[in-house]
Amino acid sequence: MFELLKNNWFELPILIFIYPGYKGIKKAIENGLSELPQRLHEKN
């Protein structure tokens, strides 16, 4: 039980820091992919 709690206390701050960054990166990738066809169309 204590071992599980110790692992969670170690992982929790990592998740708190990484999760918003992951969501931001995912949103940036989705925006980039949605803009890509427009950029290709403008070049032609």
Summary of the structure (lengths in Angstrom):
residues: 44
radius of gyration: 18.9
end to end distance: 62.2
largest distance: 62.2
contacts: 78
relative contact order: 0.08
helix: 95%
strand: 0%
